[in-house]
């Protein structure tokens, strides 16, 4: 069965491949990240604690889902699995300030750290296996991005007060 057919007929493939966004021939990680944005916009008004709960549930379930699909595909970390991008982006945006520009900056920061993979993201990516290994490097990239986004926000607020 083709990967596309399996994606739209098997629920774990559908989730792991980001509702089909991981099938993109051009930068599937970026396609997955962009597919995560509308879902973020749906749950963002629910508030901080709901956001954390959603991250917790999607992270825990993502470890299982990504592990199962990677094993079924017989590939260590298939590029088409993008559920980890969803969770990483949502971590980045957990305290996202209001304004579309902060959302765009968060997306750009997450993609930057996910692609660059600075230490320890690169170590996690190389050394951890299975669903946990697939998910954890994007969690780390999301945490880097979260910190940078918050520093940018509070730094800009400080500059505005001083000006």
N, CA and C of each residue as an Amber inpcrd file, in Angstrom:
protein
   489
   0.8530000  -1.1870000   0.0000000   0.0000000   0.0000000   0.0000000
   0.8900000   1.2390000   0.0000000   0.5540000   2.2170000  -0.8190000
   1.3570000   3.4390000  -0.9040000   1.2740000   4.2350000   0.4020000
   2.2990000   5.0380000   0.6210000   2.3460000   5.8740000   1.8260000
   1.1500000   6.8180000   1.8790000   0.7890000   7.4120000   0.7430000
  -0.3530000   8.3290000   0.7050000  -1.6440000   7.5920000   1.0320000
  -1.8320000   6.4300000   0.4610000  -3.0550000   5.6630000   0.7280000
  -3.1240000   5.2590000   2.1930000  -1.9740000   4.8210000   2.7420000
  -1.9390000   4.4270000   4.1490000  -2.2290000   5.6260000   5.0560000
  -1.7030000   6.7990000   4.6680000  -1.9140000   8.0130000   5.4670000
  -3.3940000   8.3220000   5.6240000  -4.1420000   8.1560000   4.5600000
  -5.5540000   8.5200000   4.6070000  -6.4700000   7.3510000   4.9330000
  -5.8790000   6.1840000   5.2480000  -6.7110000   5.0500000   5.6390000
  -6.3700000   4.5250000   7.0270000  -5.2230000   4.9160000   7.5800000
  -4.8200000   4.4350000   8.9030000  -4.6770000   5.6240000   9.8470000
  -5.3880000   5.6240000  10.9770000  -5.3900000   6.8070000  11.8530000
  -4.0130000   7.1800000  12.4090000  -3.1550000   6.1960000  12.7140000
  -1.8360000   6.5410000  13.2450000  -0.9580000   7.1840000  12.1750000
  -1.0490000   6.7020000  10.9510000  -0.3300000   7.3490000   9.8460000
  -0.8700000   8.7620000   9.6240000  -2.1810000   8.9090000   9.6790000
  -2.8070000  10.2100000   9.4540000  -2.2820000  11.2390000  10.4510000
  -2.1550000  10.8370000  11.7130000  -1.6380000  11.7460000  12.7340000
  -0.1320000  11.9570000  12.5710000   0.6260000  10.8620000  12.4640000
   2.0870000  10.9700000  12.3750000   2.5170000  11.8030000  11.1820000
   1.8090000  11.6770000  10.0710000   2.1480000  12.4240000   8.8600000
   1.3930000  13.7500000   8.7900000   0.9590000  14.2330000   9.9460000
   0.3990000  15.5820000  10.0620000  -0.7650000  15.8410000   9.1330000
  -1.7410000  14.9250000   9.1370000  -2.9480000  15.0560000   8.3050000
  -2.6080000  15.1060000   6.8160000  -1.4750000  14.5110000   6.4640000
  -1.0440000  14.4720000   5.0760000   0.0340000  15.4840000   4.7280000
   0.3060000  16.4440000   5.6090000   1.3050000  17.4700000   5.2960000
   2.7080000  16.8850000   5.1750000   2.9820000  15.7870000   5.8490000
   4.2850000  15.1400000   5.7640000   4.5470000  14.4910000   4.4160000
   3.5260000  14.3920000   3.5920000   3.6860000  13.8380000   2.2470000
   4.2290000  14.8620000   1.2620000   4.3620000  16.1050000   1.7020000
   4.8800000  17.1610000   0.8300000   6.2640000  16.7690000   0.3110000
   6.4740000  16.9150000  -0.9780000   7.7800000  16.6260000  -1.5750000
   8.7690000  17.7510000  -1.2780000   8.2640000  18.9230000  -0.9450000
   9.0840000  20.0820000  -0.6780000   9.0300000  20.4090000   0.8140000
  10.0970000  20.1750000   1.5290000  10.2270000  20.5240000   2.9440000
   9.0510000  20.0460000   3.7930000   8.9170000  18.7280000   3.9900000
   7.7910000  18.2140000   4.7680000   7.7520000  18.7370000   6.2050000
   8.9280000  19.0110000   6.8010000   8.9440000  19.5670000   8.1580000
   8.3000000  20.9420000   8.2220000   8.5800000  21.7570000   7.2330000
   7.9660000  23.0790000   7.1700000   6.4800000  22.9600000   6.8770000
   6.1090000  22.0360000   5.9960000   4.6830000  21.8110000   5.7080000
   3.9460000  21.3690000   6.9680000   4.5770000  20.4860000   7.7550000
   3.9720000  20.0560000   9.0120000   3.8390000  21.1930000  10.0080000
   4.8780000  22.0210000  10.0850000   4.8310000  23.1780000  10.9770000
   3.6770000  24.1020000  10.5920000   3.5440000  24.3720000   9.3140000
   2.4640000  25.2600000   8.8540000   1.0910000  24.6320000   9.0780000
   0.9950000  23.3020000   8.9730000  -0.2830000  22.6290000   9.2340000
  -0.6570000  22.7220000  10.7110000   0.3290000  22.8590000  11.5800000
   0.0680000  22.9690000  13.0160000  -0.5010000  24.3250000  13.4070000
  -0.3030000  25.3420000  12.5770000  -0.7310000  26.7040000  12.9190000
  -2.2460000  26.8230000  13.0790000  -3.0700000  26.3240000  12.1440000
  -4.5250000  26.4530000  12.3410000  -5.0230000  25.7690000  13.6170000
  -4.4160000  24.6390000  13.9680000  -4.8090000  23.9820000  15.2170000
  -4.4260000  24.8280000  16.4210000  -3.2320000  25.4250000  16.3630000
  -2.8200000  26.3400000  17.4250000  -3.8240000  27.4840000  17.5590000
  -4.2200000  28.0560000  16.4340000  -5.1620000  29.1810000  16.4760000
  -6.5120000  28.7650000  17.0550000  -6.8690000  27.4930000  16.9190000
  -8.1220000  27.0000000  17.5150000  -8.0290000  26.8830000  19.0290000
  -6.9110000  26.3500000  19.5420000  -6.8450000  26.1540000  20.9920000
  -6.1710000  27.2900000  21.7450000  -5.5240000  28.2150000  21.0490000
  -4.8430000  29.3310000  21.7000000  -5.7770000  30.1520000  22.5940000
  -7.0290000  30.4330000  22.1830000  -7.8950000  31.2290000  23.0650000
  -8.2940000  30.5120000  24.3570000  -8.0600000  29.2160000  24.4450000
  -8.4310000  28.4670000  25.6410000  -7.5610000  28.8160000  26.8400000
  -6.3890000  29.3660000  26.6010000  -5.5370000  29.7990000  27.6960000
  -4.3430000  28.8830000  27.9350000  -3.4930000  29.3520000  28.8300000
  -2.2030000  28.7370000  29.1170000  -2.3180000  27.2800000  29.5650000
  -3.1800000  26.9990000  30.5300000  -3.2510000  25.6400000  31.0890000
  -3.7810000  24.6380000  30.0780000  -4.7400000  25.0490000  29.2630000
  -5.2250000  24.1780000  28.1930000  -4.1050000  23.9280000  27.1860000
  -3.3750000  24.9660000  26.8690000  -2.2650000  24.8510000  25.9280000
  -1.2470000  23.8300000  26.4490000  -0.8790000  23.9450000  27.7220000
   0.0570000  22.9790000  28.3110000  -0.5240000  21.5680000  28.2970000
  -1.7960000  21.4300000  28.6120000  -2.4390000  20.1110000  28.5860000
  -2.4260000  19.5000000  27.1980000  -2.7090000  20.2970000  26.1990000
  -2.6890000  19.8120000  24.8100000  -1.2800000  19.3830000  24.4280000
  -0.2950000  20.1590000  24.8240000   1.0940000  19.7760000  24.5500000
   1.4160000  18.4480000  25.2300000   1.0310000  18.3100000  26.4800000
   1.3080000  17.0730000  27.2140000   0.6800000  15.8480000  26.5550000
  -0.5810000  15.9790000  26.1760000  -1.2870000  14.8550000  25.5440000
  -0.6910000  14.5430000  24.1760000  -0.4250000  15.5770000  23.3790000
   0.1020000  15.3260000  22.0300000   1.5510000  14.8420000  22.0680000
   2.3010000  15.2580000  23.0660000   3.6660000  14.7600000  23.2150000
   3.6540000  13.2830000  23.6070000   2.8840000  12.9540000  24.6360000
   2.8200000  11.5590000  25.0910000   2.2730000  10.6390000  24.0090000
   1.1890000  11.0420000  23.3850000   0.6270000  10.2050000  22.3260000
   1.5450000  10.1860000  21.1080000   2.2450000  11.2900000  20.8490000
   3.1650000  11.3660000  19.7210000   4.3200000  10.3940000  19.8320000
   4.8000000  10.1600000  21.0430000   5.8720000   9.1800000  21.2400000
   5.3990000   7.8120000  20.7530000   4.2040000   7.4360000  21.1450000
   3.6480000   6.1470000  20.7140000   3.3730000   6.1360000  19.2120000
   2.6890000   7.1620000  18.7300000   2.2830000   7.2200000  17.3150000
   3.5000000   7.1980000  16.3960000   4.4770000   8.0530000  16.6800000
   5.6670000   8.1350000  15.8220000   6.4830000   6.8470000  15.8860000
   6.5740000   6.2490000  17.0630000   7.2790000   4.9800000  17.2080000
   6.6170000   3.8980000  16.3610000   5.2990000   3.7870000  16.4730000
   4.5670000   2.7520000  15.7440000   4.7190000   2.9260000  14.2380000
   4.5500000   4.1480000  13.7450000   4.6240000   4.3970000  12.3030000
   6.0560000   4.1900000  11.7910000   7.0630000   4.6680000  12.5170000
   8.4540000   4.4730000  12.0890000   8.7900000   2.9830000  12.0140000
   8.3490000   2.2240000  13.0030000   8.5870000   0.7730000  12.9690000
   7.8420000   0.1250000  11.8080000   6.6170000   0.5540000  11.5650000
   5.8540000  -0.0080000  10.4600000   6.5200000   0.3050000   9.1210000
   7.1140000   1.4980000   9.0080000   7.8060000   1.8950000   7.7820000
   9.2090000   1.2860000   7.6890000   9.6910000   0.7980000   8.8310000
  11.0440000   0.2420000   8.9350000  12.1150000   1.2880000   8.6070000
  11.8730000   2.5140000   9.1000000  12.8110000   3.6270000   8.9460000
  12.9850000   4.2660000  10.3240000  14.2340000   4.5630000  10.7150000
  14.5260000   5.1030000  12.0570000  13.7540000   6.3920000  12.3490000
  13.8770000   7.3770000  11.4720000  13.2090000   8.6690000  11.6690000
  12.7660000   9.1970000  10.3030000  11.6370000   8.6940000   9.8080000
  11.1830000   9.1080000   8.4770000  10.9030000  10.6080000   8.4170000
  11.3730000  11.2560000   7.3570000  11.1550000  12.6880000   7.1820000
   9.6930000  13.0570000   7.0290000   8.8800000  12.0840000   6.6170000
   7.4610000  12.3650000   6.4240000   6.6920000  12.4170000   7.7420000
   7.2830000  11.9120000   8.8290000   6.6300000  12.0200000  10.1450000
   6.8340000  13.4420000  10.6350000   5.7320000  14.1650000  10.8050000
   5.8120000  15.5780000  11.1820000   5.0120000  15.8970000  12.4510000
   4.5030000  14.8830000  13.1310000   3.7840000  15.1460000  14.3830000
   4.6890000  15.8530000  15.3760000   5.9810000  15.5450000  15.3290000
   6.9380000  16.1980000  16.2140000   7.0360000  17.6950000  15.9320000
   6.8610000  18.0910000  14.6690000   6.8340000  19.5230000  14.3290000
   5.6230000  20.2070000  14.9550000   4.4940000  19.5380000  14.9820000
   3.2980000  20.1010000  15.6050000   3.6000000  20.4250000  17.0630000
   4.0940000  19.4420000  17.7900000   4.3490000  19.6210000  19.2200000
   5.4430000  20.6590000  19.4590000   6.5100000  20.6110000  18.6710000
   7.5880000  21.5920000  18.8280000   7.1170000  23.0220000  18.6130000
   6.2960000  23.2120000  17.5910000   5.7670000  24.5630000  17.3480000
   4.8570000  24.9950000  18.4900000   4.0130000  24.0940000  18.9540000
   3.0980000  24.4610000  20.0440000   3.8560000  24.8020000  21.3150000
   5.0020000  24.1570000  21.5510000   5.8500000  24.5250000  22.6860000
   6.3880000  25.9480000  22.4720000   6.8670000  26.2280000  21.2710000
   7.3720000  27.5600000  20.9390000   6.3360000  28.6320000  21.2470000
   5.0820000  28.3480000  20.9340000   4.0220000  29.3590000  21.0090000
   3.2430000  29.3400000  22.3270000   3.7070000  28.5850000  23.3200000
   2.9360000  28.4260000  24.5550000   2.6430000  29.7640000  25.2380000
   3.5310000  30.6960000  25.1580000   3.3180000  32.0280000  25.7590000
   3.4030000  33.1180000  24.6990000   3.0050000  32.7930000  23.4850000
   3.1440000  33.7240000  22.3690000   2.3760000  35.0230000  22.6340000
   3.0680000  36.1510000  22.5370000   2.3830000  37.4280000  22.7220000
   1.3450000  37.6550000  21.6130000   0.3720000  38.5130000  21.8590000
  -0.6190000  38.7930000  20.8120000   0.0060000  39.5320000  19.6350000
  -0.4810000  39.2510000  18.4650000   0.0200000  39.8970000  17.2490000
   0.5290000  38.8580000  16.2690000   0.1330000  39.0000000  15.0310000
   0.5160000  38.0290000  14.0010000   2.0200000  37.9600000  13.8180000
   2.7300000  39.0600000  14.0400000   4.1740000  39.1010000  13.8390000
   4.9010000  38.2210000  14.8480000   4.3470000  38.0840000  16.0550000
   4.9580000  37.1890000  17.0450000   4.7380000  35.7360000  16.6430000
   3.5810000  35.4520000  16.0810000   3.2980000  34.1070000  15.5740000
   4.2830000  33.7620000  14.4460000   4.4590000  34.6810000  13.5130000
   5.3910000  34.4540000  12.3980000   6.8180000  34.2850000  12.9220000
   7.2240000  35.1280000  13.8600000   8.5580000  35.0060000  14.4430000
   8.7180000  33.6530000  15.1310000   7.6920000  33.2130000  15.8600000
   7.7400000  31.9070000  16.5110000   7.9230000  30.7730000  15.5040000
   7.2000000  30.8290000  14.4060000   7.3260000  29.8130000  13.3540000
   8.7500000  29.8270000  12.7920000   9.2600000  31.0170000  12.4840000
  10.6090000  31.1320000  11.9250000  11.6770000  30.6470000  12.9060000
  11.5270000  31.0170000  14.1680000  12.4840000  30.5530000  15.1790000
  12.4520000  29.0380000  15.3080000  11.2570000  28.4620000  15.3430000
  11.1670000  27.0100000  15.4690000  11.8080000  26.3130000  14.2770000
  11.5090000  26.7720000  13.0690000  12.1080000  26.1400000  11.8840000
  13.6290000  26.3030000  11.9030000  14.1080000  27.4750000  12.3310000
  15.5480000  27.7300000  12.4260000  16.2120000  26.7060000  13.3440000
  15.6960000  26.5640000  14.5690000  16.3120000  25.6450000  15.5240000
  16.0950000  24.1830000  15.1490000  14.9700000  23.8730000  14.5120000
  14.7250000  22.4980000  14.0960000  15.6620000  22.0940000  12.9610000
  15.9620000  23.0160000  12.0730000  16.8640000  22.7160000  10.9500000
  18.3310000  22.7820000  11.3940000  18.7070000  23.8260000  12.1270000
  20.0850000  24.0140000  12.5770000  20.5020000  22.9450000  13.5940000
  19.6070000  22.5970000  14.4810000  19.8440000  21.5960000  15.5270000
  21.1050000  21.8880000  16.3560000  21.1270000  23.0250000  17.0820000
  22.2710000  23.2980000  17.9550000  22.2880000  22.3000000  19.1210000
  23.4470000  22.1740000  19.7680000  23.5420000  21.2840000  20.9200000
  22.5630000  21.7290000  21.9980000  21.8670000  20.8650000  22.6550000
  21.8690000  19.4030000  22.5950000  20.8600000  18.8240000  21.5900000
  20.2150000  19.6640000  20.7970000  19.2140000  19.1570000  19.8490000
  19.8540000  18.1420000  18.9100000  21.0540000  18.4610000  18.3870000
  21.7200000  17.5280000  17.4690000  22.0900000  16.2240000  18.1490000
  22.5230000  16.2800000  19.3980000  22.8580000  15.0670000  20.1360000
  21.6200000  14.2030000  20.3450000  20.5220000  14.8420000  20.7430000
  19.2690000  14.1050000  20.9380000  18.8260000  13.4430000  19.6370000
  18.9340000  14.1810000  18.5400000  18.5230000  13.6730000  17.2320000
  19.3390000  12.4470000  16.8320000  20.6350000  12.4760000  17.1070000
  21.5270000  11.3800000  16.7050000  21.4590000  10.1760000  17.6220000
  21.2230000  10.3840000  18.9110000  21.4470000   9.3110000  19.8840000
  20.2040000   8.6610000  20.4750000  19.0590000   9.2720000  20.3470000
  17.8660000   8.6750000  20.9350000  17.0330000   8.0120000  19.8430000
  16.4500000   6.8910000  20.1890000  15.7670000   6.0480000  19.2130000
  14.2490000   6.0560000  19.4240000  13.5630000   5.5210000  18.4470000
  12.1270000   5.2870000  18.5440000  11.3200000   6.5750000  18.5760000
  10.1000000   6.4390000  19.0350000   9.1970000   7.5830000  19.0890000
   9.7110000   8.6890000  19.9870000  10.3490000   8.3130000  21.0960000
  10.9120000   9.3250000  21.9890000  12.0000000  10.1130000  21.2700000
  12.8650000   9.4220000  20.5390000  13.9270000  10.0800000  19.7890000
  13.3870000  10.9890000  18.7010000  12.3150000  10.5540000  18.0300000
  11.6970000  11.3660000  16.9790000  11.1400000  12.6590000  17.5720000
  10.5080000  12.5450000  18.7300000   9.8360000  13.7000000  19.3340000
  10.7780000  14.6530000  20.0690000  11.7850000  14.1190000  20.7650000
  12.5130000  14.9400000  21.7350000  13.3610000  16.0410000  21.1100000
  13.9150000  15.8270000  19.9080000  14.7170000  16.9000000  19.3170000
  13.8410000  18.0930000  18.9410000  12.5910000  17.8270000  18.5560000
  11.6830000  18.9430000  18.2440000  11.1830000  19.6190000  19.5210000
  11.0660000  18.8580000  20.6030000  10.7360000  19.4580000  21.8940000
  11.8550000  20.4210000  22.2960000  13.1050000  19.9770000  22.1480000
  14.2450000  20.8340000  22.4910000  14.2910000  22.0690000  21.5880000
  14.0570000  21.8810000  20.2890000  14.0230000  23.0300000  19.3620000
  12.8940000  23.9820000  19.7460000  11.7690000  23.4320000  20.1740000
  10.6480000  24.2510000  20.6220000  10.9920000  25.0480000  21.8710000
  11.7420000  24.4410000  22.7830000  12.1450000  25.1500000  24.0030000
  13.1300000  26.2730000  23.6900000  14.1010000  26.0070000  22.8150000
  15.0020000  27.0700000  22.3700000  14.2050000  28.2270000  21.7670000
  13.2640000  27.8770000  20.9090000  12.4600000  28.8980000  20.2160000
  11.5860000  29.6710000  21.1900000  11.0110000  28.9760000  22.1580000
  10.1940000  29.6280000  23.1890000  11.0150000  30.6630000  23.9380000
  12.2100000  30.2840000  24.3650000  13.0730000  31.2130000  25.0980000
  13.4200000  32.4260000  24.2300000  13.7870000  32.1890000  22.9880000
  14.1530000  33.3010000  22.0860000  12.9630000  34.2170000  21.8100000
  11.7880000  33.6240000  21.6140000  10.5920000  34.4300000  21.3660000
  10.2740000  35.3000000  22.5730000  10.3830000  34.7420000  23.7690000
  10.1060000  35.5140000  24.9740000  11.1520000  36.6100000  25.1870000
  12.4240000  36.2830000  24.9220000  13.4740000  37.3090000  25.0310000
  13.2320000  38.4430000  24.0410000  12.8180000  38.0900000  22.8260000
  12.5250000  39.1230000  21.8210000  11.3600000  39.9970000  22.2830000
  10.3260000  39.3650000  22.8260000   9.1520000  40.1200000  23.2630000
   9.5000000  41.0510000  24.4360000  10.1040000  40.4930000  25.4740000
  10.4010000  41.3140000  26.6400000  11.5190000  42.3150000  26.3540000
  12.4460000  41.9480000  25.4800000  13.4890000  42.8940000  25.0650000
  12.8990000  44.0670000  24.3100000  11.9520000  43.7860000  23.4140000
  11.3240000  44.8760000  22.6600000  10.4700000  45.7460000  23.5710000
   9.8180000  45.1350000  24.5650000   9.0200000  45.9170000  25.5160000
   9.9210000  46.8390000  26.3450000  11.0800000  46.3120000  26.7310000
  12.0270000  47.1150000  27.5000000  12.5510000  48.2840000  26.6640000
  12.8980000  48.0220000  25.4220000  13.3820000  49.0820000  24.5340000
  12.3150000  50.1410000  24.3440000  11.0770000  49.7260000  24.1590000
   9.9830000  50.6840000  23.9630000   9.7860000  51.5750000  25.1940000
   9.9970000  51.0250000  26.3760000   9.8560000  51.8250000  27.5960000
  10.9960000  52.8230000  27.7330000  12.1620000  52.4390000  27.2430000
  13.3320000  53.3060000  27.3620000  13.3420000  54.4070000  26.3150000
  12.6260000  54.1810000  25.2390000  12.6180000  55.1650000  24.1380000
  11.6860000  56.3040000  24.4230000
